[in-house]
Amino acid sequence: MIRMRNLALGFLSLAMVFAACQKDDSSKNDGTSEFGVQFEALNPGFSLPVNSGLKSATVESDSIVWDSAHLVVSTIKFEAELKSQLTNEDSVEIEYKWHGTELVDLLNTEITLGNFVLAPGIYDEIELKVEGLKEDAGDDPVFFLSGMYKNNAGSWPIEVRVTQNVYFKTEKEDVEVTDEAIDITSVIQLYLDELMADVDPADLDNADQTDGVIVISADSNADIYQTIVRNLAHDCRTRYKHKHHGDHHDHDGWDDDHGDDHDDD
């Protein structure tokens, strides 16, 4: 069981970034490609209020700065449809599943999970599902954030804890995997400012405190908590970048895709 001390979590807006990149092991050129998953928390410091469709990462008088962000990753499920080169139709359904449990530091972008092997070919669709289960977190949050809330009167520690099951889902159509042994990495980008969209700073000013800490959870400051939970289902975006064999730089790829599939039982 994962033990966490003084941790908090926030439901975060989700964005997926597909990155094709060459592994450091230059000897790998046998046509084998891998698909992995990374996580990245963005905009840890922002002013309030954060309104829907209007975000700011500039810290002003009323603001939050998150200095810790984690999530429990229980499973990663990868599904793909590999098109037949003979019939030009879907002929092979591929499914992999990675089992954790892994406590992921969202402020550390170096961790890659999954690493599913992909055969060369054209995939009509690649689908990825990530889940964090409360049974794997035990008495601790599945997602958490901690930091400082500041207004004109001073600063206070703030924590957001969510102990519900959390699911992320994204999919990409028409993905071509070549013989160049490139690795495709999906980076789940979590926007920490969007977590607080439509939260009134006045509600934070009047929030209940636990030992001097503003704790936002199902049992403490529940109205703010429910607003944060609702924000999870919005602003799911996908951006793509790629790196070819022998190239040391990432390149932006195709237009953004949109979609989300969140369940907070």
Residue pairs with C-beta under 8 A, 6 or more apart in sequence:
1 136
1 137
1 138
2 72
2 101
2 103
2 136
2 137
2 138
2 140
3 138
3 140
4 70
4 103
4 140
4 141
4 144
6 146
6 159
7 68
7 70
7 140
7 141
7 144
7 146
7 159
7 161
8 68
8 141
8 144
8 145
8 146
8 158
8 159
8 160
8 161
8 215
8 216
9 69
9 70
9 71
9 141
9 142
9 143
9 144
9 145
9 160
9 161
9 162
10 66
10 69
10 143
10 144
10 145
10 160
10 162
10 192
10 195
10 196
10 216
10 228
11 143
11 162
11 166
11 195
11 228
11 229
11 231
11 232
11 264
12 41
12 143
12 190
12 191
12 192
12 194
12 195
12 231
12 232
13 190
13 191
13 194
13 195
13 197
13 231
13 232
13 234
13 235
13 236
14 168
14 170
14 188
14 189
14 190
14 232
14 235
14 236
14 237
14 260
14 262
15 188
15 189
15 190
15 191
15 235
15 236
15 237
15 238
15 239
16 128
16 170
16 186
16 187
16 188
16 189
16 236
16 237
16 238
16 239
16 257
17 40
17 186
17 187
17 188
17 189
17 238
17 239
17 240
17 241
18 172
18 175
18 184
18 185
18 186
18 187
18 238
18 239
18 240
18 241
18 242
18 253
19 184
19 185
19 186
19 187
19 240
19 241
19 242
19 243
19 250
20 182
20 183
20 184
20 185
20 241
20 242
20 243
20 244
20 253
21 182
21 183
21 184
21 185
21 242
21 243
21 250
22 181
22 182
22 183
22 243
22 244
22 245
22 246
22 247
23 34
23 181
23 183
28 181
29 180
29 181
29 245
30 181
31 120
31 179
31 180
31 181
32 117
32 181
33 117
33 118
33 119
33 120
33 177
33 178
33 180
33 181
33 182
33 183
33 184
34 115
34 116
34 117
34 118
34 183
34 184
35 78
35 114
35 115
35 116
35 117
35 118
35 126
35 183
35 184
35 185
35 186
36 112
36 113
36 114
36 115
36 116
36 183
36 184
36 185
36 186
37 76
37 112
37 113
37 114
37 128
37 130
37 185
37 186
37 187
37 188
38 109
38 111
38 112
38 113
38 185
38 186
38 187
38 188
39 71
39 73
39 104
39 106
39 109
39 111
39 187
39 188
39 190
40 106
40 109
40 187
40 188
40 189
40 190
41 66
41 69
41 106
41 107
41 189
41 190
41 192
42 189
42 190
42 191
42 192
43 55
43 57
43 191
43 192
43 193
43 194
44 65
44 66
44 67
44 69
44 107
44 147
44 192
45 57
45 59
45 63
45 64
45 65
45 66
46 55
46 56
46 57
46 58
46 59
46 63
46 64
46 192
46 193
46 196
47 56
47 58
47 59
47 60
47 61
47 62
47 63
48 62
48 63
48 64
48 196
48 199
48 201
48 204
49 62
49 196
49 198
49 199
49 200
49 201
50 56
50 193
50 194
50 196
50 197
50 198
50 199
51 197
51 198
52 197
52 198
52 234
55 191
55 193
55 194
55 197
56 193
57 193
59 65
59 150
61 150
61 151
61 152
62 150
62 151
62 152
62 201
63 149
63 150
64 147
64 148
64 149
64 150
64 158
64 196
65 147
65 148
65 150
66 145
66 146
66 147
66 192
67 146
67 147
67 148
68 107
68 144
68 145
68 146
68 147
69 105
69 106
69 107
69 144
69 145
69 190
69 192
70 103
70 104
70 105
70 106
70 143
70 144
71 103
71 104
71 106
71 132
71 142
71 143
71 144
71 166
72 100
72 101
72 102
72 103
72 104
72 132
72 133
72 136
72 137
72 140
72 141
72 142
72 143
73 100
73 101
73 102
73 103
73 104
73 113
73 130
73 131
73 132
74 99
74 100
74 101
74 131
74 132
74 133
74 136
75 97
75 98
75 99
75 100
75 129
75 130
75 131
75 133
76 97
76 98
76 100
76 113
76 114
76 128
76 129
76 130
76 131
77 95
77 96
77 97
77 98
77 128
77 129
77 130
77 131
78 94
78 95
78 96
78 97
78 98
78 114
78 116
78 126
78 127
78 128
79 93
79 94
79 95
79 125
79 126
79 127
79 128
79 129
80 93
80 94
80 95
80 118
80 123
80 125
80 126
80 127
81 90
81 92
81 93
81 94
81 123
81 124
81 125
82 90
82 91
82 92
82 93
82 94
82 119
82 121
82 122
82 123
82 124
83 89
83 90
83 91
83 121
83 122
83 123
83 124
84 90
84 91
84 92
85 121
85 122
90 124
96 114
96 116
98 113
98 114
98 116
100 113
100 136
101 136
101 137
102 111
102 113
104 111
104 113
105 111
106 190
109 187
112 185
118 177
118 184
119 177
120 177
120 178
120 179
121 176
121 177
122 174
122 175
122 176
122 177
123 174
123 175
123 176
123 177
124 173
124 174
125 171
125 172
125 173
125 175
126 171
126 172
126 173
126 175
127 169
127 170
127 171
128 169
128 170
128 171
128 186
129 167
129 168
129 169
129 261
130 167
130 168
130 169
130 188
131 165
131 166
131 167
131 168
132 142
132 143
132 165
132 166
132 167
133 142
133 165
134 142
134 163
134 164
134 165
136 142
137 163
140 163
141 161
141 162
141 163
141 217
142 162
142 163
142 164
142 165
142 166
143 162
143 166
144 159
144 160
144 161
144 162
145 159
145 160
145 192
145 195
146 157
146 158
146 159
146 160
147 157
147 158
148 155
148 156
148 157
148 158
149 155
149 156
149 157
149 158
149 204
149 214
150 156
151 201
151 204
151 205
153 205
156 209
156 212
156 213
156 214
157 212
157 213
157 214
158 204
158 213
158 214
158 215
158 216
159 213
159 214
159 215
159 216
159 217
160 195
160 216
160 217
160 225
160 228
161 215
161 216
161 217
162 217
162 218
162 225
162 228
162 229
162 264
163 217
163 218
164 218
164 229
164 264
164 265
165 263
165 264
165 265
166 232
166 262
166 264
167 261
167 262
167 263
167 264
168 188
168 260
168 261
168 262
169 259
169 260
169 261
169 262
170 186
170 236
170 238
170 257
170 259
170 260
171 257
171 259
172 238
172 240
172 257
175 184
177 184
180 244
180 245
181 245
182 242
182 243
182 244
182 245
189 239
191 235
194 231
194 234
194 235
195 228
195 231
196 228
196 231
197 227
197 231
197 234
198 227
198 231
199 224
199 227
199 228
203 221
203 223
203 224
204 214
204 224
207 214
207 216
207 221
207 224
208 214
208 215
208 220
208 221
209 215
210 220
214 221
215 221
216 224
216 225
216 228
217 225
218 225
229 264
232 262
232 264
233 260
233 262
234 260
236 258
236 259
236 260
237 256
237 257
237 258
238 256
238 257
238 258
238 259
239 252
239 253
239 256
240 252
240 253
240 254
241 250
241 251
241 252
241 253
242 250
242 251
242 253
243 249
243 250
243 251
244 251
